[in-house]
Amino acid sequence: MTTSLKDFNLNSYNKDFEKGNSILQIDLKKVAKNYLLLSKLSKPGLAAAVVKADAYGCGVNEVCPILSKSGCNFFFVAKLEEGLELKRYIPETKTIAVFDGYLDPKNSLWKKNLVPVCNTVDQAIKASEDNIVFMLHIDTGMNRLGLSIKDAIKLMESNKLNAKKLILILSHFACSDNKNSKFNKLQLDSFKRFNGYYPKITRSLSNSHGIFLKKKLHYEITRPGIALYGYINDDKINLNETINLYAPILQIRYPNIGETVGYDAIYKVTKKSKLGVLGIGYADGLKRCINKRKKLKVGKYNIPIIGRVSMDTIVVDLSIIPNQVLDKINHIPLIDNEYSIKDMAKDCSTIPYEIMTSFGKRLKKVYIR
């Protein structure tokens, strides 16, 4: 889709741009649509929501109430403190699970009805002895968190688990973003080895990309995270990308030929130029390697990024834009329908997860409802 200059007006943000604020725009309506589609694809099971790292940088205070209203009843976070924060924004009837495990059992926060995902034999036995609701994580190939296959079998045959309090047995795909990986089937088969143990307890294996695998568990609780925001690596899946990023033009400069721009003087001005200094930098989550992205897009105009990314600013060449057009522009889009987080991640040799969770606190989050 071609972006028109009208799309760059964004009049409701003018005061913010005048103050030098960059805008991180998050479309909650699209988040809800994505969740409903993921729920449909998860049937006959249910879709939970992984909202660790402040809902992937988008804000649990805004994202999670929308997911809750859309029918999500299970939420996963990484840290105990994240779970306590989340409880402020969703009903008490919702389940909040903590991936880190049953650490520090004497911590009074566990009394807030937060559910530990037990990752070791000792944690599972302790949770059983404490008579609290818990989940059990079995490692089927990630070698990250979770019980080994051997330890899990031994534990399940020991009768030391409190089955009345165990509500979910889970594992985690390592290669589900590659649907052709043979490792997906190996993990699925490993997890199915436990079908005979506690068969009435719900299972969970599929993360965001796991939902789209042909061979998967049935009647499971899936755990989408990045897919809630539309950034999976399969363009054939009809998910909505939810995030735009706009940076204000702080100043327009007219350097002399022969002058340089930015740290290390890596860019030399070789022609009469108009340069725009944008109020966003690596302290806001913009990776220094974004220089691989040669040009930004303003309507029909391609404007290059020049020099190095600084902590608070980047510089772009606005020379191609006529003054009568430039006079109407007070910001530049960095992420929009022309260039998504997936594109930025590719240019930075990373993944959308890192881009999203790197956004800094100085960005002003604005939500579309």
C-alpha positions in Angstrom: 0.0 0.0 0.0 1.3 3.5 -0.9 1.2 6.0 1.9 -0.2 9.4 1.0 1.0 12.7 2.5 -2.4 12.9 4.2 -1.4 10.0 6.4 1.4 12.0 7.8 -0.7 14.8 9.2 -1.7 12.9 12.3 -3.1 16.1 13.6 -4.0 14.6 17.0 -0.3 14.2 17.7 0.8 17.6 16.6 1.3 18.9 20.2 3.4 15.9 21.0 5.6 16.3 17.9 6.0 20.0 18.8 7.3 18.9 22.2 9.7 16.5 20.7 7.8 13.3 21.6 8.0 10.2 19.5 4.8 8.3 19.2 4.5 4.5 19.5 1.0 3.8 18.2 -0.6 0.5 19.3 -3.8 -0.7 17.7 -5.7 -2.6 20.4 -8.6 -3.4 18.0 -6.2 -5.3 15.9 -4.7 -7.1 18.9 -8.3 -8.2 19.8 -8.9 -9.4 16.2 -5.6 -11.3 16.3 -6.6 -13.0 19.5 -10.0 -14.0 18.2 -8.4 -15.6 15.1 -5.8 -17.4 17.2 -8.5 -18.7 19.5 -10.4 -20.0 16.4 -7.2 -21.7 15.2 -6.6 -23.2 18.6 -9.9 -25.1 18.7 -10.9 -27.5 20.1 -8.5 -26.1 22.6 -8.2 -22.7 24.1 -5.8 -19.8 23.5 -4.0 -18.2 26.4 -1.8 -15.1 26.1 1.9 -14.7 26.9 2.3 -11.1 28.1 5.7 -11.1 29.8 8.0 -8.1 29.4 5.1 -5.7 29.8 3.1 -7.4 27.1 6.2 -7.4 24.8 6.7 -3.7 25.5 3.1 -2.7 24.6 1.8 -2.3 28.1 -0.1 -4.9 30.2 -2.3 -2.1 31.5 -3.8 -1.6 28.1 -3.3 -4.9 26.2 -4.4 -7.3 28.9 -7.9 -5.8 29.6 -8.6 -6.0 25.9 -7.5 -9.7 25.7 -9.6 -10.4 28.8 -12.7 -8.8 27.3 -12.0 -10.9 24.1 -12.3 -14.1 26.1 -8.8 -14.8 27.3 -8.8 -16.6 30.6 -5.1 -17.7 30.9 -2.1 -15.3 31.0 1.6 -16.1 31.3 4.3 -13.9 32.6 8.0 -14.5 33.3 8.4 -12.9 36.7 6.5 -13.0 39.9 6.4 -9.2 40.1 5.0 -9.1 36.5 2.1 -11.3 37.7 1.4 -9.1 40.6 1.3 -6.1 38.3 -1.0 -7.8 35.8 -3.5 -8.6 38.6 -4.3 -4.9 38.8 -5.7 -4.9 35.3 -7.7 -8.1 34.8 -10.5 -9.8 36.8 -9.6 -12.1 39.8 -11.2 -15.0 37.9 -8.4 -15.0 35.3 -5.4 -17.4 35.8 -1.9 -15.8 35.8 1.0 -18.3 35.5 4.7 -17.4 36.2 7.2 -19.1 33.9 10.2 -18.6 36.3 8.9 -21.3 38.6 8.1 -21.8 42.2 11.1 -19.7 43.4 11.2 -18.3 47.0 8.1 -20.3 48.2 7.9 -18.2 51.3 7.3 -15.1 49.3 3.9 -13.7 50.3 3.2 -12.7 46.6 2.3 -16.4 45.9 -0.7 -15.9 48.2 -2.1 -13.5 45.5 -3.4 -16.5 43.5 -0.5 -16.5 41.1 0.3 -19.9 39.6 4.0 -21.1 39.4 5.1 -23.1 36.4 7.3 -25.6 38.2 10.6 -26.3 36.4 12.3 -28.8 38.7 11.4 -31.8 40.7 11.9 -29.9 44.0 9.6 -27.1 42.9 6.8 -29.5 41.9 7.1 -31.4 45.2 7.2 -28.3 47.2 4.1 -26.8 45.5 2.3 -30.1 46.1 3.2 -30.1 49.7 2.1 -26.4 50.0 -1.2 -27.4 48.5 -1.1 -24.6 46.0 -2.3 -24.6 42.3 0.6 -25.2 40.0 1.7 -26.1 36.5 4.5 -28.5 35.4 7.0 -27.7 32.7 8.7 -30.6 30.9 11.7 -29.9 28.7 11.3 -31.7 25.4 14.4 -30.2 23.6 14.9 -26.5 24.4 17.3 -27.2 27.3 16.1 -24.0 28.8 13.6 -24.3 31.7 11.8 -27.5 32.7 12.2 -31.0 34.0 14.2 -33.4 31.9 12.2 -36.3 30.3 13.9 -38.7 32.8 13.1 -36.6 35.8 9.6 -36.0 34.7 8.8 -39.7 34.3 10.4 -40.5 37.6 8.4 -37.7 39.3 5.1 -38.8 37.8 5.6 -42.4 38.8 6.5 -41.3 42.4 3.0 -40.3 43.5 4.4 -37.2 45.0 2.4 -34.8 42.8 -0.8 -33.3 44.2 -3.0 -34.0 41.2 -5.8 -32.0 42.7 -3.7 -28.8 42.4 -1.9 -29.6 39.1 -3.8 -27.7 36.4 -1.5 -27.8 33.3 1.4 -29.8 31.9 3.4 -27.9 29.4 6.4 -27.8 27.1 7.8 -25.4 24.5 8.6 -25.8 20.8 12.1 -24.8 19.9 11.7 -24.6 16.1 8.0 -24.0 15.4 8.8 -20.9 13.4 10.2 -23.3 10.8 7.2 -25.5 10.0 9.5 -27.9 8.0 11.8 -28.6 10.9 11.9 -32.3 11.9 12.5 -31.2 15.5 8.9 -30.2 15.8 7.7 -33.8 15.4 10.4 -35.0 17.8 9.3 -32.7 20.5 5.6 -33.5 19.9 6.4 -37.2 20.1 8.4 -36.7 23.3 5.6 -34.7 24.9 3.0 -37.4 23.9 5.1 -39.9 25.9 3.4 -38.4 29.0 -0.2 -38.9 27.7 -0.6 -41.8 30.1 0.3 -39.8 33.1 -2.4 -37.7 34.6 -4.5 -37.9 31.4 -7.2 -35.6 32.7 -4.8 -32.7 33.1 -4.8 -30.2 30.3 -1.7 -29.9 28.1 0.1 -27.0 26.4 2.9 -27.1 23.8 2.1 -24.6 21.1 3.6 -21.1 21.2 2.7 -18.5 18.5 4.1 -20.4 15.5 3.2 -23.7 17.0 -0.5 -22.8 16.5 0.0 -23.0 12.7 1.7 -26.4 12.6 -0.2 -29.2 10.9 0.8 -31.7 13.6 0.0 -30.5 17.1 -1.8 -31.4 20.2 -5.6 -31.3 20.4 -7.6 -29.9 23.3 -4.5 -28.0 24.4 -4.1 -24.5 25.7 -2.0 -22.6 23.2 0.3 -19.8 24.3 0.5 -17.0 21.6 2.8 -14.1 22.3 4.2 -12.3 19.3 1.3 -13.5 17.2 -1.0 -11.3 19.2 0.6 -8.3 17.5 0.7 -9.9 14.1 4.5 -10.4 13.7 4.9 -14.1 12.7 7.2 -15.1 9.9 4.4 -16.4 7.5 2.9 -13.7 5.4 0.2 -16.1 4.3 -1.4 -16.0 7.7 -4.0 -13.2 7.9 -2.9 -11.5 11.1 -3.0 -7.8 11.7 0.2 -5.9 12.4 -0.5 -3.5 15.2 2.3 -1.1 15.8 3.4 2.2 14.1 6.2 4.5 15.2 6.6 8.2 14.4 9.5 10.5 15.3 9.3 14.3 15.4 11.5 16.6 13.3 13.4 18.6 15.9 15.4 20.7 13.5 16.1 21.2 9.8 19.7 22.0 9.0 21.4 23.4 5.9 25.1 22.2 6.1 27.9 23.4 3.9 29.4 21.2 1.3 32.3 19.3 2.8 30.9 19.2 6.3 30.3 15.9 8.1 27.3 14.5 10.0 27.2 12.5 13.2 29.7 10.5 15.3 33.0 9.5 13.7 32.2 11.8 10.8 31.3 8.9 8.6 29.0 10.9 6.3 30.3 13.8 4.3 28.0 16.4 2.7 28.8 16.5 -1.1 25.9 18.6 -2.3 23.5 21.3 -1.3 21.3 19.6 1.3 18.4 19.9 3.8 18.9 17.6 6.8 16.3 16.7 9.3 17.2 15.8 12.9 14.6 13.4 14.3 14.0 13.0 18.0 14.6 9.3 18.4 17.7 7.2 19.0 19.1 4.1 20.5 17.9 5.0 24.0 14.4 4.7 22.6 15.0 1.3 21.2 16.2 2.2 17.7 19.1 -0.1 17.0 22.3 1.4 15.8 22.4 -1.1 13.0 19.2 0.4 11.5 21.7 2.2 9.2 21.3 -0.8 7.0 17.9 0.6 6.2 18.9 3.0 3.6 15.8 5.1 3.3 12.6 6.1 5.1 9.4 6.8 3.2 7.4 10.1 3.2 4.6 9.7 0.8 6.3 9.2 -2.6 9.6 10.5 -1.3 12.4 8.2 -0.2 14.7 9.9 2.3 18.0 8.3 3.4 19.2 7.9 7.0 22.7 9.4 7.2 25.5 9.2 9.8 25.3 7.1 12.9 22.3 6.6 15.2 22.9 8.7 18.3 21.4 8.1 21.8 18.6 10.6 21.2 18.6 11.4 17.5 19.0 10.3 13.9 19.6 12.5 10.9 17.8 12.1 7.5 18.3 13.8 4.2 15.2 15.7 3.3 16.7 17.4 0.2 14.3 15.7 -2.2 11.2 17.0 -0.5 10.0 20.4 -1.9 9.8 23.2 0.7 6.0 23.6 0.3 5.6 19.9 1.2 8.2 19.9 4.0 6.5 22.9 5.6 3.5 20.6 6.3 5.4 17.8 7.8 6.4 17.7 11.5 7.4 14.1 11.9 8.7 11.0 10.0 7.3 7.5 10.2 9.8 4.8 11.2 7.4 1.9 11.4 4.1 1.9 9.4 2.3 0.0 6.6 5.3 0.6 4.3 7.9 -0.8 6.7 6.9 -3.1 9.6 8.6 -4.4 12.7 9.5 -7.5 10.7 11.3 -5.4 8.1 13.2 -3.5 10.9 14.1 -6.8 12.6 15.5 -8.1 9.3 17.6 -5.0 8.7 18.9 -5.2 12.3 19.7 -8.9 12.0 17.4 -9.7 14.8 13.8 -10.8 15.5 10.5 -8.8 16.1 10.6 -9.8 19.8 13.8 -7.9 20.4 12.6 -4.8 18.5 9.3 -4.7 20.5 10.8 -5.3 23.9 13.6 -2.7 23.3 11.2 0.3 22.9 12.2 2.8 25.6 10.1 4.6 28.2 10.5 7.9 26.5 8.3 6.9 23.6 4.8 8.0 24.2 2.4 5.1 23.8 -0.9 6.0 22.1 -3.6 3.3 21.8 -6.2 2.9 19.1 -9.4 1.4 20.6 
